[in-house]
Amino acid sequence: MDYFIIVVTTVAGLYFHGWLYVRIRRWVDRDLALALAGKDEQKKAFMLEQLASAHAQKIKRRDLPRWLEAAAASYSER
């Protein structure tokens, strides 16, 4: 019974840490998109749409800042 408790708590802890890691990555990506938008509410909505589009296109995380900067630049050209 002792081993069962140890295994269950270890698995639960690992799952929680993984979940937290994914959530923090999402928050950081969202914060980046909103920071690039500035105070313009329409641009914030546009950048969140672009972030969703980047995730749908499976843009790699290392390329995401450049991709979002290009999207922000294309918004100002519109």
Buried (B, 14 or more C-beta within 10 A) or exposed (E): EEEEEEEEEEEEEEEEEEEEEEEEEEEEBEEBBBEBBEEEEEBBEBBBEBBEEBEEEEBEEEEBEEBBEEBBEEBEEE
